[in-house]
Amino acid sequence: MNKSELIDAVARDSGLTKSDSEKALNSMVSAVEYALKEGEDVTLVGFGSFSVKKTAGRSGRNFRTGDPICIPPRMSVRFKPGKNLKDSVN
């Protein structure tokens, strides 16, 4: 399912127009992005939780030349599915 299909599904299930559903989805995504940028975790009970984890810097190797390279530390987003989501998939 892509974003436009998700917007269609939200509009169909909620009775909102497609444009209102798109605004709601974009607003939710923006709120989650902002919270993660601020270092907060986002928990949607039953669905799952988003968190930010810092990965350490490490050394790697250039695949083409074989030269060693330095991979800098960075922040990455993690998602842990909730029990209800796990149960509905299985």
TORMIDO-835322 format. One record per residue: residue number from 0; residue in one letter; z, y, x of N, C-alpha, C, O in turn. Coordinates in pm, 1 decimal, always signed. Atoms other than C-alpha are relative to their C-alpha. Layout:
residues N
+-----+--------+----------+----------+----------+----------+----------+----------+----------+----------+----------+----------+----------+----------+
! num ! residu !      nzz !      nyy !      nxx !     cazz !     cayy !     caxx !      czz !      cyy !      cxx !      ozz !      oyy !      oxx !
+-----+--------+----------+----------+----------+----------+----------+----------+----------+----------+----------+----------+----------+----------+
! NUM !      a !        Z !        Y !        X !        Z !        Y !        X !        Z !        Y !        X !        Z !        Y !        X !
...
+-----+--------+----------+----------+----------+----------+----------+----------+----------+----------+----------+----------+----------+----------+
//
This chain:
residues 90
+-----+--------+----------+----------+----------+----------+----------+----------+----------+----------+----------+----------+----------+----------+
! num ! residu !      nzz !      nyy !      nxx !     cazz !     cayy !     caxx !      czz !      cyy !      cxx !      ozz !      oyy !      oxx !
+-----+--------+----------+----------+----------+----------+----------+----------+----------+----------+----------+----------+----------+----------+
!   0 !      m !     +0.0 !   -117.3 !    +85.6 !     +0.0 !     +0.0 !     +0.0 !     +0.0 !   +122.8 !    +89.6 !    +82.0 !   +134.1 !   +180.7 !
!   1 !      n !     +3.4 !   -124.3 !    -76.3 !    -95.8 !   +339.2 !   +139.7 !    +65.7 !   +111.8 !    -81.4 !   +115.0 !    +88.5 !   -191.7 !
!   2 !      k !    -72.1 !   -110.8 !    +63.2 !    +42.2 !   +681.5 !    +49.8 !    -54.7 !    +33.5 !   -138.4 !    +23.6 !    +56.5 !   -230.6 !
!   3 !      s !    +56.0 !    -35.1 !   +130.5 !   -199.6 !   +753.5 !   -236.2 !    +30.4 !   -107.4 !   -104.0 !    +52.3 !    -76.0 !   -221.0 !
!   4 !      e !    -37.1 !   +106.8 !    +92.4 !   -130.6 !   +413.0 !   -390.9 !   +147.2 !     +8.6 !    -38.4 !   +183.7 !    -19.8 !   -152.5 !
!   5 !      l !   -142.3 !    -19.3 !    +28.8 !   +242.8 !   +479.9 !   -363.5 !    +19.7 !   +115.0 !    -97.8 !   +100.6 !   +104.9 !   -189.9 !
!   6 !      i !     -8.5 !   -114.1 !    +91.6 !   +198.1 !   +817.7 !   -533.7 !    -43.1 !    -42.6 !   -140.3 !    +21.2 !     -5.1 !   -238.3 !
!   7 !      d !    +45.4 !    +50.0 !   +130.2 !     +2.8 !   +648.1 !   -815.1 !   +106.4 !    -86.8 !    -66.1 !   +129.7 !    -75.1 !   -186.5 !
!   8 !      a !   -103.4 !    +88.2 !    +53.9 !   +277.3 !   +386.5 !   -858.0 !   +120.7 !    +79.8 !    -47.5 !   +176.8 !    +50.3 !   -153.0 !
!   9 !      v !   -113.4 !    -84.2 !    +39.2 !   +551.7 !   +650.9 !   -868.0 !    -33.2 !    +76.6 !   -127.7 !    +50.4 !    +87.2 !   -217.4 !
!  10 !      a !    +41.4 !    -73.8 !   +119.3 !   +356.7 !   +854.0 !  -1123.2 !     -1.1 !    -91.5 !   -122.2 !    +43.6 !    -51.7 !   -229.7 !
!  11 !      r !     +7.5 !    +94.4 !   +110.7 !   +298.2 !   +548.0 !  -1340.7 !   +140.0 !    -41.4 !    -46.6 !   +165.9 !    -46.7 !   -166.8 !
!  12 !      d !   -132.7 !    +49.2 !    +35.0 !   +661.6 !   +427.8 !  -1327.6 !    +93.1 !   +109.3 !    -51.5 !   +178.8 !    +83.0 !   -135.8 !
!  13 !      s !    -93.5 !   -106.8 !    +35.8 !   +832.0 !   +766.7 !  -1364.7 !    -48.4 !    +88.7 !   -113.6 !    +31.0 !   +160.4 !   -174.4 !
!  14 !      g !    +54.1 !    -87.6 !   +103.3 !   +600.1 !   +938.7 !  -1610.8 !    -31.3 !   +139.5 !    +51.1 !    -68.9 !   +226.8 !    -27.1 !
!  15 !      l !    +35.0 !   -129.0 !    -60.0 !   +548.6 !  +1229.6 !  -1370.2 !   -150.5 !     +6.6 !    +22.3 !   -219.2 !    -95.6 !    +20.9 !
!  16 !      t !   +140.5 !    -14.2 !    -35.5 !   +207.7 !  +1370.6 !  -1292.1 !    -17.2 !    -42.4 !   +145.3 !    +80.1 !    -51.8 !   +220.1 !
!  17 !      k !    +25.6 !    +39.7 !   -138.7 !    +40.3 !  +1263.1 !   -968.7 !    +38.1 !   +110.9 !    +96.7 !    +90.5 !    +83.6 !   +204.7 !
!  18 !      s !    -34.8 !   -109.7 !    -90.6 !    +87.5 !  +1609.1 !   -819.0 !   +151.5 !    +13.6 !    +13.7 !   +201.0 !    +41.1 !   +123.0 !
!  19 !      d !   -146.0 !     -4.6 !     -9.1 !   +459.7 !  +1608.5 !   -906.1 !    +54.2 !   -117.3 !    +81.4 !   +149.8 !   -102.6 !   +157.6 !
!  20 !      s !    -41.7 !   +117.3 !    -76.9 !   +493.5 !  +1257.7 !   -765.0 !    -26.3 !    +20.4 !   +148.2 !    +55.1 !    -18.6 !   +231.9 !
!  21 !      e !    +31.2 !    -28.6 !   -140.1 !   +322.1 !  +1368.2 !   -443.6 !    +99.8 !    +98.8 !    +59.0 !   +144.3 !    +81.8 !   +172.5 !
!  22 !      k !    -99.0 !    -97.2 !    -47.5 !   +556.6 !  +1667.8 !   -413.6 !   +135.1 !    -66.9 !    +22.9 !   +202.6 !    -38.8 !   +122.0 !
!  23 !      a !   -128.0 !    +69.5 !    -14.0 !   +859.4 !  +1442.6 !   -468.4 !     +0.1 !    -89.7 !   +122.9 !    +98.1 !    -92.4 !   +197.4 !
!  24 !      l !     +9.0 !    +88.8 !   -115.8 !   +742.1 !  +1190.9 !   -207.8 !     +0.7 !    +79.9 !   +130.1 !    +71.0 !    +44.4 !   +224.7 !
!  25 !      n !     +2.9 !    -84.3 !   -120.6 !   +661.7 !  +1462.6 !    +47.5 !   +136.3 !    +62.2 !    +26.6 !   +177.5 !    +74.4 !   +141.9 !
!  26 !      s !   -133.0 !    -57.8 !    -15.2 !  +1001.1 !  +1621.9 !    -16.4 !    +98.3 !   -103.0 !    +55.6 !   +179.4 !    -70.6 !   +142.4 !
!  27 !      m !    -88.7 !   +104.5 !    -48.9 !  +1181.4 !  +1291.4 !    +39.1 !    -26.5 !    -29.7 !   +147.4 !    +67.0 !    -43.6 !   +226.2 !
!  28 !      v !    +35.3 !    +27.2 !   -139.4 !   +992.0 !  +1224.9 !   +362.6 !    +47.8 !   +114.0 !    +90.4 !    +99.6 !    +89.5 !   +199.3 !
!  29 !      s !    -45.3 !   -115.8 !    -78.6 !  +1067.8 !  +1578.4 !   +486.7 !   +150.8 !     -0.2 !    +17.0 !   +201.5 !    +30.2 !   +125.0 !
!  30 !      a !   -146.4 !     +3.2 !     -8.0 !  +1437.5 !  +1540.6 !   +405.0 !    +46.9 !   -107.5 !    +97.2 !   +140.9 !    -85.4 !   +173.5 !
!  31 !      v !    -37.0 !   +107.7 !    -92.7 !  +1456.9 !  +1209.8 !   +592.8 !    -31.4 !    +41.8 !   +143.5 !    +50.1 !    +20.0 !   +233.1 !
!  32 !      e !    +36.0 !    -46.7 !   -134.1 !  +1271.6 !  +1358.3 !   +893.4 !   +100.9 !   +102.0 !    +51.4 !   +143.9 !    +94.0 !   +166.4 !
!  33 !      y !    -94.1 !   -104.5 !    -41.4 !  +1504.5 !  +1660.2 !   +902.0 !   +135.1 !    -61.6 !    +36.4 !   +194.0 !    -27.2 !   +138.8 !
!  34 !      a !   -130.2 !    +62.0 !    -27.9 !  +1818.1 !  +1445.5 !   +882.0 !     -3.8 !    -78.3 !   +130.7 !    +91.0 !    -72.5 !   +208.9 !
!  35 !      l !    +10.2 !    +76.8 !   -124.0 !  +1695.8 !  +1217.2 !  +1161.1 !     -9.6 !    +91.7 !   +121.4 !    +47.2 !    +61.3 !   +226.3 !
!  36 !      k !     +7.6 !    -96.4 !   -110.8 !  +1606.8 !  +1517.7 !  +1380.5 !   +135.9 !    +56.8 !    +33.3 !   +164.6 !    +86.1 !   +149.4 !
!  37 !      e !   -135.0 !    -52.9 !    -19.9 !  +1962.8 !  +1643.5 !  +1331.6 !    +97.4 !   -106.3 !    +50.3 !   +214.4 !    -76.6 !    +74.5 !
!  38 !      g !    -83.8 !   +106.9 !    -51.4 !  +2096.7 !  +1307.3 !  +1449.2 !    +79.7 !    -73.0 !   -106.2 !   +168.1 !   -151.7 !    -72.5 !
!  39 !      e !    -70.1 !    +65.6 !   +109.3 !  +2218.2 !  +1192.2 !  +1107.0 !    -69.9 !   -130.4 !    -37.0 !   -190.5 !   -145.4 !    -17.1 !
!  40 !      d !    +56.9 !   +121.9 !    +56.0 !  +2168.2 !   +846.5 !   +960.0 !    -30.0 !    +25.2 !   -147.0 !    +39.9 !   +102.6 !   -212.5 !
!  41 !      v !    +36.2 !    -10.5 !   +141.3 !  +1998.9 !   +817.6 !   +619.8 !    +14.9 !   -138.8 !    -60.1 !    -53.3 !   -232.6 !    -18.9 !
!  42 !      t !    -25.7 !   +128.4 !    +63.8 !  +2129.8 !   +537.3 !   +397.4 !    -36.4 !     +7.2 !   -146.8 !    +16.0 !    +90.4 !   -220.9 !
!  43 !      l !    +37.1 !    +13.6 !   +140.6 !  +1966.5 !   +443.5 !    +68.3 !    +55.2 !   -135.7 !    -43.6 !     -2.6 !   -239.9 !    -12.9 !
!  44 !      v !    -72.0 !   +122.3 !    +34.6 !  +2205.8 !   +188.0 !    -81.8 !    -93.2 !    -95.1 !    -74.5 !   -159.1 !    -56.7 !   -171.1 !
!  45 !      g !    +84.3 !   +102.1 !    +58.9 !  +2024.1 !   -132.4 !   -169.0 !   -139.3 !     -5.4 !    +61.5 !   -203.9 !   -110.2 !    +58.3 !
!  46 !      f !   +132.9 !     -3.2 !    -60.5 !  +1704.6 !    -23.5 !     +8.9 !     +8.0 !    -19.8 !   +149.9 !    -55.9 !   -109.7 !   +204.5 !
!  47 !      g !    -13.8 !    +12.9 !   -144.2 !  +1805.2 !    +27.7 !   +370.4 !    +49.1 !   +128.7 !    +62.6 !    +80.3 !   +225.5 !     -6.9 !
!  48 !      s !    -47.5 !   -119.0 !    -69.9 !  +1908.4 !   +275.4 !   +634.5 !    -89.8 !    +30.0 !   +119.0 !   -138.7 !    -60.0 !   +187.3 !
!  49 !      f !    +76.4 !    -50.5 !   -112.8 !  +1722.1 !   +485.2 !   +888.8 !    +98.4 !    +58.5 !    +99.4 !   +194.6 !   +124.7 !    +60.1 !
!  50 !      s !    -84.4 !    -58.6 !   -103.0 !  +1882.0 !   +578.7 !  +1218.8 !    -85.9 !    +29.8 !   +122.3 !   -198.3 !    -18.9 !   +134.7 !
!  51 !      v !    +68.7 !    -35.9 !   -123.0 !  +1782.6 !   +725.3 !  +1554.1 !    +75.6 !    -63.7 !   +115.6 !   +198.4 !    -57.9 !   +121.8 !
!  52 !      k !    -60.0 !    +64.2 !   -115.5 !  +1844.1 !   +537.0 !  +1875.9 !    -69.3 !    +50.4 !   +125.0 !   -191.8 !    +62.6 !   +128.5 !
!  53 !      k !    +56.9 !    -44.7 !   -127.0 !  +1795.6 !   +661.1 !  +2229.7 !    -32.7 !   -121.9 !    +85.2 !    +52.6 !   -207.6 !   +108.4 !
!  54 !      t !    +39.1 !   +107.7 !    -90.1 !  +1599.6 !   +424.8 !  +2451.1 !     +5.9 !    +53.4 !   +143.0 !    -32.8 !   +167.2 !   +169.6 !
!  55 !      a !    -17.2 !    -41.0 !   -138.8 !  +1670.3 !   +437.9 !  +2821.6 !   -134.8 !     +6.9 !    +71.9 !   -230.2 !    -61.3 !    +34.4 !
!  56 !      g !   +118.7 !     -5.1 !    -83.8 !  +1410.9 !   +531.9 !  +3079.1 !    -11.2 !   -129.1 !    +80.6 !    +89.1 !   -194.6 !   +109.1 !
!  57 !      r !    +20.1 !   +123.6 !    -75.0 !  +1258.8 !   +244.0 !  +3270.3 !   -126.9 !    +10.5 !    +82.7 !   -207.0 !   +102.4 !    +65.7 !
!  58 !      s !   +122.9 !     +1.9 !    -78.7 !   +993.0 !   +159.2 !  +3519.1 !    -96.1 !    -98.7 !    -64.0 !    -55.4 !   -200.0 !   -120.7 !
!  59 !      g !   +103.5 !    +85.7 !    +55.7 !   +665.9 !     +6.3 !  +3409.7 !   -114.6 !    -12.1 !    +98.0 !   -102.5 !    +26.7 !   +214.2 !
!  60 !      r !   +114.6 !    +19.2 !    -86.4 !   +325.7 !    -78.7 !  +3547.3 !   -126.3 !    +37.8 !    -76.4 !   -144.4 !     +0.1 !   -192.2 !
!  61 !      n !   +129.2 !    -35.4 !    +58.0 !    -17.1 !    +69.9 !  +3480.1 !    -83.7 !   -127.4 !     -7.9 !   -105.2 !   -194.1 !    +93.3 !
!  62 !      f !    +73.3 !   +125.3 !    +17.9 !   -221.6 !   -216.6 !  +3333.8 !   -130.1 !     -4.7 !    +79.2 !   -166.6 !   -110.5 !   +130.5 !
!  63 !      r !   +130.2 !     -0.7 !    -67.5 !   -551.3 !   -110.3 !  +3491.3 !    +11.9 !     -2.8 !   +151.7 !    -57.3 !    -79.4 !   +218.7 !
!  64 !      t !     -7.7 !    -12.4 !   -145.8 !   -443.3 !    -16.6 !  +3842.8 !   +112.5 !    -81.9 !    +61.1 !   +107.9 !   -114.3 !   +179.7 !
!  65 !      g !   -114.2 !    +73.2 !    -52.7 !   -115.9 !   -205.5 !  +3877.1 !   +103.3 !    +89.4 !    +65.4 !   +204.2 !    +40.0 !   +115.7 !
!  66 !      d !    -94.8 !    -92.9 !    -60.0 !    +59.2 !   +109.1 !  +4003.1 !   +126.7 !    +10.1 !    -84.5 !   +119.9 !     +8.1 !   -207.3 !
!  67 !      p !   -123.9 !    -18.4 !    +77.0 !   +424.9 !   +148.3 !  +3907.0 !     +3.8 !   +141.1 !    -61.1 !    -41.3 !   +238.0 !     +0.0 !
!  68 !      i !    -15.4 !   -129.5 !    +66.2 !   +498.6 !   +427.7 !  +3658.7 !   +141.7 !    +10.2 !    -54.5 !   +210.1 !    -90.5 !    -73.3 !
!  69 !      c !   -132.8 !    -25.5 !    +55.0 !   +815.4 !   +585.0 !  +3524.4 !    -15.2 !    +32.2 !   -148.8 !    -85.0 !   +127.2 !   -184.3 !
!  70 !      i !     +1.6 !    -24.4 !   +144.0 !   +862.3 !   +564.6 !  +3145.2 !   +126.6 !    +77.2 !    -33.9 !   +236.9 !    +26.1 !    -14.5 !
!  71 !      p !   -118.0 !    -83.8 !    +23.8 !  +1092.8 !   +849.0 !  +3036.9 !    +81.5 !    -48.4 !   -120.7 !    +28.9 !   -117.3 !   -208.1 !
!  72 !      p !    -80.7 !    +33.9 !   +117.6 !  +1383.6 !   +803.4 !  +2794.7 !    -51.0 !    +76.2 !   -122.0 !   -108.1 !   +184.4 !   -109.0 !
!  73 !      r !    +44.8 !    -66.4 !   +122.4 !  +1308.9 !   +888.7 !  +2431.8 !    +83.6 !    -45.9 !   -117.9 !   +161.6 !   -140.7 !   -108.3 !
!  74 !      m !    -68.5 !    +33.7 !   +123.8 !  +1443.1 !   +877.8 !  +2079.8 !    -97.2 !    -80.2 !    -86.5 !   -215.5 !    -46.9 !    -93.5 !
!  75 !      s !    +85.6 !    +78.3 !    +89.2 !  +1309.1 !   +614.1 !  +1838.4 !    +73.4 !    -22.4 !   -131.7 !   +196.4 !    -27.3 !   -135.9 !
!  76 !      v !    -55.6 !    +17.9 !   +133.6 !  +1361.3 !   +560.5 !  +1466.9 !    +11.4 !   -149.3 !    -29.3 !    -81.0 !   -226.4 !     -3.2 !
!  77 !      r !    -24.8 !   +139.2 !    +37.5 !  +1510.4 !   +233.4 !  +1346.6 !    +19.0 !     -7.0 !   -151.4 !    +74.2 !    +85.0 !   -211.9 !
!  78 !      f !    -22.7 !    +24.9 !   +142.2 !  +1506.6 !    +92.9 !   +992.6 !    +63.9 !   -136.1 !    -15.0 !    +15.2 !   -235.7 !    +38.5 !
!  79 !      k !    -67.6 !   +126.2 !    +27.8 !  +1748.6 !   -172.2 !   +875.9 !     -3.0 !    -20.1 !   -150.5 !    +57.9 !    +57.7 !   -223.9 !
!  80 !      p !     +8.9 !    +20.8 !   +144.1 !  +1666.5 !   -316.8 !   +533.2 !   +134.5 !    -39.0 !    -60.1 !   +215.8 !   -106.6 !     +3.0 !
!  81 !      g !   -122.7 !    +33.0 !    +72.1 !  +1945.2 !   -344.0 !   +276.4 !     -8.1 !   -138.4 !    -61.0 !   -114.0 !   -201.2 !    -63.1 !
!  82 !      k !     -8.2 !   +134.8 !    +55.9 !  +2059.0 !   -663.7 !   +109.9 !    -93.0 !    -16.4 !   -120.2 !   -162.1 !   -117.7 !   -130.9 !
!  83 !      n !    +85.5 !    +12.3 !   +119.4 !  +1877.7 !   -595.0 !   -219.7 !   -146.6 !    -10.3 !    +38.4 !   -220.4 !    -87.9 !    -22.3 !
!  84 !      l !   +139.6 !     +4.7 !    -44.2 !  +1547.7 !   -534.1 !    -38.2 !    -30.8 !   -135.3 !    +62.7 !   -135.9 !   -193.6 !    +35.8 !
!  85 !      k !    +18.7 !   +130.4 !    -61.5 !  +1588.5 !   -850.1 !   +169.1 !    -10.0 !   -109.5 !   -105.9 !    -96.5 !   -196.9 !    -99.6 !
!  86 !      d !     -2.0 !   +102.4 !   +104.5 !  +1671.5 !  -1055.1 !   -138.8 !   -125.3 !     +4.8 !    -86.2 !   -176.1 !   -100.1 !   -125.9 !
!  87 !      s !   +118.1 !     -9.3 !    +84.7 !  +1376.7 !   -921.3 !   -339.8 !   -125.9 !    -48.5 !    +70.4 !   -219.0 !    -95.8 !     +5.2 !
!  88 !      v !   +115.4 !    +47.5 !    -75.9 !  +1131.8 !  -1006.1 !    -60.9 !     +2.9 !   -151.5 !    +14.9 !   -100.7 !   -217.9 !    +12.7 !
!  89 !      n !    -12.5 !   +146.3 !    -15.3 !  +1267.2 !  -1356.6 !    -15.7 !    +11.8 !    -58.4 !   -136.2 !    +23.4 !   -180.1 !   -150.4 !
+-----+--------+----------+----------+----------+----------+----------+----------+----------+----------+----------+----------+----------+----------+
//
